[in-house]
Amino acid sequence: MKIISSFMDDLIIRKGVCHSIVFESTRIQMHFRQLLRGFFNRDKSKEFEYINIINSRGDSIKCKEFYFIEFDCQSISLRNEKSTNKVVQDLLRYQLENNPQFLEEYIKLNTELERFIREIELKSDDLTIEFEMSDNLISNIIKSFVILFEYEEEDYVPNYIIRKFLLESLLQLNVTNKEVFLLFSFPEVDIGFEDYPKVVEYLKKLNITTLIITTHSYFSRAANQMFLINRSGALYDIINLGKELVKFDLVNKDQESDMSKFLAYKDFTGDYDLLDSELKNFLLSNRF
């Protein structure tokens, strides 16, 4: 499938693969994030700007066909976020209704609550007030719970551990098995560099369609597929770069993928320091 827009080149997205995207222009990055989020949330695009997703035949894919998950990594403590509590509450509600271990206790609780409510009443002279069980009583009870997190017997819980739990929870809640699209923005903001490999490897093993918006070389290059978008909205041709590197015997065929991403990022960001002089001259000779 392709992400097409009014302001940048098309992006070919492979199902079940981890992609990364780096923008040179803040303006284009902002438009992309806003309009992609708007597409999945069914917001109307501006009159002259749009993002759509099409299939291999060129037909539009409706947003309702996707199960959209978004993580914007800007929280200092993810466990204190309302959105975190909401996912935990939804998962608990789902488990109460579907997990055999919980279901028996859930039925017992329902029975006791119904008995309790039937037996209580308020009276004032000839006035009697009785109560009935609300359909959303259990949901309200769940919302009243204080949620506590503990990790390795410590109070501190790394954000990436909570995100892993939230992501797995949201995938469980995809009961209609829609195509998952995960948008992961700037993971480098709240992850220490020693945990970068853990996060990337985990995302890859999920085998869901993932797009990481980043400015960091590790996350951009570690993804299965990397997009580099310049200030004009043009896509850097990494595939052709790899072919030329092999053609001119600058890299071996088995190095093509890793080296083309490494050198493309260097060329895109203008960072030629410490590069082999032959590779540096090759990159500079291809600049327009």
C-alpha positions, 0 to 999 in steps of 0.5 A, a space after each residue: 500500500 501507499 501513503 499519498 499526499 499533496 506535499 511530498 512523494 509517495 511512501 510505499 508501506 509494506 504490511 507487517 514491516 517496521 518503517 522509519 521516516 526522517 524529515 528535513 523540514 519542520 513544516 512538512 513533518 508537522 503537516 505529515 503528523 497532523 494529516 496522518 493522524 487526521 486520516 485515521 481519526 476521520 478528520 477532514 483534510 484542509 482544502 488543498 492538503 491531504 493524506 490518503 492511503 491506497 492499495 496496489 490497485 490505486 483504490 483508496 483504503 478507508 480509515 475504518 479498515 485499519 486498527 490505528 495505534 499511536 504512541 507519541 513519546 513525550 511523557 516523562 512518566 507514562 504510568 501517570 497518564 490518563 490514556 494509560 489508565 484508560 487502556 488498563 481499564 479497557 483491558 481489565 473489562 475485556 479480561 473480566 468478560 473473556 478470561 476464564 480465570 476472571 470470568 467466574 469471579 466476575 459472575 460472583 461479583 455481579 450476583 452479589 451486587 445484584 443481591 445487595 442492590 435488591 435488598 437496600 431501600 430508603 424510606 421516608 413516611 410513605 415514600 420508598 426508594 428502591 434501586 436497580 443495577 445499572 448496565 455500566 456499574 462494573 465499568 464505573 467500579 473499574 474506573 474507581 480503582 487506583 492502578 499501581 505499577 511495579 517493575 522488578 520489585 521497584 517503584 520505578 517503571 521504564 516508559 518503554 516497559 509500560 508502552 510494551 504492555 499498552 501495545 500488547 493490550 491494545 492488540 488484544 482489544 483488536 477483536 475484529 482483527 483489523 489491519 494494525 497501523 502503529 505510529 510511533 513518534 520520537 522514541 528517542 525522547 524518553 528511552 535511554 540509548 542502552 534500551 534502543 535495541 530492545 525497543 526496535 527488536 520488539 517492534 520488529 518481532 510484532 510483525 505489524 505495520 509500523 511507522 517510526 517518526 524520528 530524528 535519530 540515526 539509530 531508529 531510522 537505520 534500524 527499521 526494515 525500511 527507511 524514508 528520508 524526506 527533504 525540505 521539498 518533500 522529495 524522497 531520497 532514493 536509497 535503493 538506487 544508492 545501494 545499486 550504485 555502491 555495488 556497481 562501483 564496487 564500493 560495498 559488497 552485495 551482502 552489505 548493500 542494505 545496511 551500508 545504503 541506509 548508513 550512507 543515505 542518512 549521512 548524505 541526507 544530514 550532510 554529515 561526512 565527517 569520519 567517512 572514508 574519502 572514497 565514499 565521501 567523494 562518491 556521495 558528494 559527486 551525486 549531489 545536485 
